[in-house]
Amino acid sequence: MTEKTGTSACAAEPVNGSWPVQESCAKALRVSLPGRSKIALLHHCGTGNLGDDATVKTVLEQIKSRWPTASVVGLSLDPRDSERRHGIPCYAIRQSVFPFEQEWSSASPAARRGRYSDRLKARFRKVGPLYRATKTIKNVLIVRPIQFLREIVFLGQSLILACELDLIVICGGGQLLDWGGPLAFPYTLFKWSLLAQCARVKCIFLNNGAGPLDATLSRWFIRRALAMADYVSLRDRASGELLRKIGFPGKIKVVTDSAWGLRLPAGIARRRSRARKELVIGIAPMAYGDSSRHFIDDNPGYWRLIDNLAEFSAELLRRGHRIRLFSTDIWFDSQALADLEATIRRNDPALAADRVVREPPRTKRIFATLRHLVYRDGFSRL
């Protein structure tokens, strides 16, 4: 690694369409690491987003194929989840973890509102000014000071971990954004870039996506994080253009998303079977615009999506096909799956139960469904 990010004002380089990790990762890691290096893969994974975990798996496979003796650890939002999926020791990237499965996998928002604690809060909110004043005092005198002290402790523990590393890889995905506010993604990336610099550990941003970055503080965090990095590559030109707009002057390479380098498990038949009269078709609705969980509040748009998918499903069913509802964001989109299934069955009350199947939110079952759809039923794309 001979060039430090932040020394060149050139524009983002043209897209390299070759296999991303072979080209980009090999160049990024062209550095004399010790024979038994310790490498950390940092990603905002552990939330049930299988695309994020596919990126981590790809980078992990490529590192192991090139440096078999390297020790790899994960830096994740949910270390226990990431350890199960990738088989490596994992550590938290934040002091507190949002309970993704608990908050996003329930049958409906109404079920959550039925809890006693939620009902008590709802009654207290009716007091109006008194509730807001009490909440402000509590945040200023209790919540914020405790969070600050916990963050100091967490930073100390993280610095000790960083001192044991030789390299930190921010491994792909759309991480350069301010979803959740400046103190979510932007601050986390800035924090670990700063820890890497303090520990004199090399840090690279590998094939990341950028945007949206609306808050001024978010832009500052991202600019500083990238300026401290030893290498920066992005997965598309639009991300590079956005970073130029927010004032990052460093050298940027544009390379296809790392997930394209994911190797399929051995033993999967790749030949299409002969055409069948009845097809099994997978549909994966997204919670885009759902005000209960998405950062864009567009409930009318969300329900238009669900209604249109239900009409499309009805046409497929009329043609004699079967439908499997699944998701690659297994907790976040769980309500969209439930809403779509309910709408399909409401539109066709006489529909046989086995004509529409909603896959449970389990990774192995979902991957099995994808393989079934792509290879057994002859679909090259979903």
Residue pairs with C-beta under 8 A, 6 or more apart in sequence:
1 28
1 29
1 30
1 31
1 202
1 204
1 230
1 231
3 231
3 251
4 230
5 226
5 227
5 228
5 229
5 230
5 231
5 232
5 250
5 251
6 226
6 227
6 249
6 250
7 250
7 251
8 249
8 250
8 251
9 249
10 251
11 240
11 244
11 252
12 234
12 237
12 240
12 241
12 243
12 244
12 252
12 253
12 254
13 252
13 253
13 254
14 254
15 236
15 237
15 254
15 255
15 256
16 23
16 24
16 253
16 254
16 255
16 256
17 256
18 256
19 260
19 261
20 207
20 235
20 255
20 256
20 257
20 258
20 260
20 261
21 58
21 59
21 62
21 258
21 261
22 62
22 261
23 255
24 206
24 207
24 233
24 253
24 255
24 258
25 59
25 62
25 63
25 206
25 258
26 66
27 231
27 253
28 169
28 204
28 206
28 231
28 233
29 63
29 66
29 167
29 204
31 167
31 202
33 39
33 67
33 70
33 166
33 167
34 166
35 69
36 69
36 70
36 71
37 67
37 69
37 70
37 71
37 166
37 167
38 70
38 71
38 72
38 73
38 164
38 165
38 166
38 167
39 63
39 67
39 70
39 71
39 72
39 73
39 165
39 166
39 167
39 168
39 169
40 72
40 73
40 74
40 75
40 161
40 165
40 167
40 168
40 169
41 56
41 59
41 60
41 63
41 72
41 73
41 74
41 75
41 169
41 171
42 74
42 75
42 93
42 168
42 169
42 170
42 171
42 192
43 52
43 55
43 56
43 74
43 75
43 76
43 170
43 171
43 172
43 173
43 175
44 52
44 76
44 77
44 93
44 173
44 175
44 185
44 188
45 52
45 53
45 55
45 56
45 74
45 76
45 77
45 78
45 81
45 82
45 173
46 76
46 77
46 78
46 79
46 81
46 82
46 97
46 100
47 77
47 78
47 98
47 100
47 329
47 331
47 332
48 81
48 100
48 101
48 104
48 329
48 330
48 331
48 332
48 361
49 328
49 329
49 330
49 332
50 328
50 329
50 330
50 363
50 366
50 367
51 173
51 259
51 328
51 329
52 173
53 82
53 85
53 86
53 363
54 259
54 262
55 171
55 172
55 173
55 257
55 258
55 259
56 74
56 82
56 86
56 171
56 172
57 85
57 86
57 262
58 172
58 258
58 259
58 261
58 262
58 263
59 169
59 171
59 172
59 206
59 258
60 72
60 86
60 88
61 261
61 262
61 263
62 261
63 70
63 72
64 70
64 72
72 88
73 88
73 89
73 90
73 91
73 165
74 82
74 83
74 86
74 88
74 89
74 90
74 91
75 90
75 91
75 92
75 93
75 168
75 192
76 82
76 90
76 91
76 92
76 93
77 92
77 93
77 94
77 97
77 98
77 100
78 97
78 100
79 90
79 91
79 92
80 90
82 88
82 90
83 89
83 90
85 363
91 158
91 161
92 154
93 188
93 192
94 154
94 188
95 147
95 150
95 151
95 153
95 154
96 150
100 331
100 332
101 331
103 112
103 293
103 331
104 293
104 331
104 332
104 334
104 335
105 331
105 334
105 361
106 112
107 338
108 335
108 338
109 292
109 335
112 118
113 119
113 122
124 131
125 131
155 191
155 195
158 191
158 192
158 195
159 195
159 198
159 199
162 168
162 192
162 195
162 196
162 198
162 199
162 201
163 199
163 201
165 196
165 199
165 201
166 201
166 202
167 201
167 202
167 203
167 204
168 192
168 196
168 201
168 202
168 203
168 204
169 203
169 204
169 206
170 189
170 192
170 203
170 204
170 205
170 206
170 208
170 229
171 206
171 207
171 258
172 206
172 207
172 208
172 209
172 235
172 257
172 258
172 259
173 208
173 209
174 208
174 209
174 210
174 211
175 185
175 189
175 208
175 209
176 185
176 189
176 205
176 208
176 209
176 210
176 211
176 213
176 222
176 239
176 243
177 185
177 209
177 210
177 211
177 212
177 213
177 218
178 184
178 185
178 186
178 212
178 213
178 214
178 215
178 218
179 185
179 212
179 295
180 295
181 215
181 218
182 215
182 217
182 218
182 221
185 218
186 213
186 215
186 217
186 218
186 219
186 221
186 222
186 225
187 221
189 221
189 222
189 225
190 221
190 222
190 224
190 225
192 203
192 225
193 203
193 224
193 225
193 226
193 228
193 229
194 224
194 225
194 228
195 201
196 202
196 203
196 228
197 203
197 228
202 230
203 228
203 229
203 230
204 229
204 230
204 231
204 232
204 233
205 225
205 226
205 229
205 231
205 232
205 233
205 234
206 231
206 233
206 258
207 233
207 234
207 235
207 255
207 256
207 257
207 258
208 232
208 233
208 234
208 235
208 239
209 234
209 235
209 236
209 239
209 257
210 222
210 234
210 238
210 239
210 240
210 242
210 243
211 238
211 239
211 242
213 219
213 222
213 242
213 246
219 246
219 247
222 243
222 246
222 248
223 246
223 247
223 248
226 232
226 243
226 248
226 250
227 248
227 250
232 250
232 251
232 252
232 253
233 252
233 253
233 254
233 255
234 240
234 243
234 252
234 253
234 254
234 255
235 254
235 255
235 256
235 257
235 258
236 254
236 257
237 254
239 254
240 252
240 254
243 252
268 371
268 375
269 375
269 376
270 375
271 375
272 375
272 378
272 380
273 375
273 376
273 377
273 378
275 378
276 377
276 378
277 320
278 320
278 321
278 322
279 321
279 322
279 377
279 378
280 321
280 322
280 323
280 324
280 372
280 373
280 377
281 316
281 321
281 322
281 323
281 324
281 373
281 377
281 379
282 323
282 324
282 325
282 326
282 369
282 370
282 373
282 382
283 309
283 312
283 313
283 323
283 324
283 325
283 326
283 340
284 325
284 326
284 327
284 328
284 333
284 382
285 305
285 306
285 309
285 325
285 327
285 333
285 336
285 337
285 339
285 340
286 305
286 329
286 333
286 336
287 293
287 294
287 302
287 329
287 332
287 333
287 335
287 336
288 294
288 296
288 298
288 301
288 302
288 305
289 296
289 297
289 298
289 299
289 300
289 301
289 302
289 305
290 299
290 302
290 335
290 336
291 297
291 298
291 299
291 302
292 335
293 332
293 335
294 302
302 336
306 336
306 339
306 340
306 343
307 343
309 340
310 340
310 343
310 344
310 347
311 347
313 323
313 340
313 344
313 356
314 344
314 347
314 348
316 323
317 323
317 344
317 348
317 351
317 355
317 356
322 354
322 355
322 356
322 357
323 344
323 355
323 356
323 357
324 356
324 357
324 358
324 359
324 369
324 373
325 337
325 340
325 341
325 356
325 357
325 358
325 359
326 337
326 358
326 359
326 366
326 369
326 370
327 333
327 334
327 336
327 337
327 359
327 361
327 366
328 366
330 361
330 362
330 363
330 366
331 361
334 361
337 358
338 358
341 356
341 358
344 351
344 356
345 351
345 356
359 365
359 366
359 369
370 382
373 379
373 382
374 380
374 382
